[in-house]
Amino acid sequence: MSETITPPEENLTNKEIIVKEPLPNSTAVLVIGILSIIFCWCLGFIGLIMGVIGLILGTKSKKLYREEPGRYSVSSYKNLNAGYICALIGTILSGLYVLILVISIIFGLAIGTSLIPFIPWDNIFNNF
């Protein structure tokens, strides 16, 4: 969907069409935000890094839109908002995963056990 502005009816001889430009990084923020949700379970760090990058790029682009809203298209602003929300969700999920991972490691070290003995390693390796 492209944003176009047609001039008023009195300027029908020129037939100028003004096309608004997309926000910088709006598509990149959307892609990075979606990927941060997808990769939030890969040790948490990949999703966390991607989410933070998406939030930083999204914040900069939102600032540009607030300074000159008439310059940029509405559809790119909607893409930017969707990507920003996805990056926020990915960052929160990744942060929770890292927090749970750190707590389980600390708890395992504190009581001298971990989850490793509960994994059926014999069954896993005997299948190969």
C-alpha positions as CSV (number, residue, x, y, z in Angstrom):
1,M,0.0,0.0,0.0
2,S,1.7,3.2,-1.1
3,E,0.8,6.6,0.3
4,T,0.0,9.2,-2.3
5,I,-1.3,12.7,-2.1
6,T,-3.1,14.2,-5.0
7,P,-3.2,18.0,-5.3
8,P,-6.4,19.9,-4.9
9,E,-8.8,20.1,-7.9
10,E,-7.7,23.5,-9.0
11,N,-4.3,22.1,-10.1
12,L,-5.6,19.5,-12.5
13,T,-3.2,20.6,-15.2
14,N,-0.1,19.6,-13.4
15,K,-1.3,16.2,-12.2
16,E,1.4,15.9,-9.6
17,I,1.4,13.0,-7.2
18,I,3.5,13.2,-4.0
19,V,4.7,9.9,-2.8
20,K,5.6,9.7,0.9
21,E,8.8,7.8,1.7
22,P,8.9,4.8,4.0
23,L,10.4,5.2,7.5
24,P,14.1,4.1,7.6
25,N,14.5,0.6,9.1
26,S,10.8,-0.1,9.4
27,T,11.1,-3.4,7.6
28,A,14.3,-4.2,9.3
29,V,12.7,-3.7,12.7
30,L,9.8,-5.9,11.7
31,V,12.1,-8.7,10.6
32,I,14.4,-8.5,13.6
33,G,11.4,-8.3,16.0
34,I,9.9,-11.5,14.5
35,L,13.3,-13.3,14.6
36,S,13.8,-12.3,18.2
37,I,10.6,-14.2,19.1
38,I,11.6,-17.2,17.0
39,F,15.1,-17.3,18.5
40,C,14.2,-16.5,22.1
41,W,14.7,-20.2,23.1
42,C,18.1,-20.5,21.6
43,L,20.0,-20.1,24.9
44,G,18.1,-16.8,25.2
45,F,21.0,-14.7,24.1
46,I,20.3,-14.7,20.4
47,G,16.7,-13.5,20.9
48,L,17.8,-11.0,23.5
49,I,20.4,-9.5,21.3
50,M,18.1,-9.3,18.3
51,G,15.3,-7.9,20.5
52,V,17.5,-5.1,21.9
53,I,18.7,-4.2,18.4
54,G,15.1,-4.1,17.2
55,L,14.1,-1.8,20.1
56,I,17.0,0.6,19.5
57,L,16.3,0.8,15.7
58,G,12.6,1.2,16.4
59,T,13.1,4.0,18.9
60,K,15.3,5.9,16.5
61,S,12.7,5.5,13.7
62,K,9.8,6.5,15.9
63,K,11.7,9.7,16.9
64,L,12.1,10.5,13.2
65,Y,8.4,10.0,12.6
66,R,7.4,12.2,15.5
67,E,9.6,15.0,14.1
68,E,8.1,14.9,10.6
69,P,5.0,12.8,10.4
70,G,3.9,14.2,7.1
71,R,7.1,13.0,5.4
72,Y,6.7,9.3,6.0
73,S,4.0,6.8,5.0
74,V,1.5,5.5,7.5
75,S,2.0,1.9,6.3
76,S,5.7,2.0,7.2
77,Y,4.8,3.4,10.6
78,K,2.4,0.5,11.2
79,N,5.2,-1.9,10.2
80,L,7.5,-0.2,12.6
81,N,5.0,-0.5,15.4
82,A,4.4,-4.1,14.8
83,G,8.2,-4.8,14.7
84,Y,8.7,-2.8,17.8
85,I,6.1,-4.8,19.7
86,C,7.5,-8.1,18.4
87,A,11.0,-7.0,19.5
88,L,9.7,-6.1,22.9
89,I,8.0,-9.5,23.3
90,G,11.1,-11.3,22.1
91,T,13.3,-9.3,24.5
92,I,10.9,-10.1,27.5
93,L,10.7,-13.9,26.6
94,S,14.5,-14.1,26.1
95,G,15.1,-12.3,29.3
96,L,12.9,-14.6,31.2
97,Y,14.6,-17.6,29.6
98,V,18.0,-16.4,30.6
99,L,16.8,-15.6,34.1
100,I,15.3,-19.1,34.5
101,L,18.6,-20.6,33.1
102,V,20.7,-18.6,35.5
103,I,18.5,-19.5,38.5
104,S,18.5,-23.2,37.7
105,I,22.3,-23.2,37.4
106,I,22.7,-21.4,40.7
107,F,20.2,-23.6,42.4
108,G,21.9,-26.7,41.0
109,L,25.3,-25.6,42.2
110,A,23.9,-24.6,45.6
111,I,22.4,-28.0,46.4
112,G,25.0,-30.0,44.4
113,T,22.6,-31.4,41.8
114,S,21.6,-30.5,38.4
115,L,19.2,-31.6,35.7
116,I,21.8,-33.7,34.0
117,P,21.3,-36.9,36.0
118,F,17.6,-36.8,35.2
119,I,18.1,-36.9,31.4
120,P,18.0,-40.5,30.1
121,W,21.4,-40.3,28.4
122,D,21.6,-44.1,28.0
123,N,18.4,-44.2,25.9
124,I,19.5,-41.3,23.8
125,F,22.9,-42.7,22.9
126,N,21.8,-46.3,22.5
127,N,19.6,-45.3,19.6
128,F,22.6,-44.3,17.5
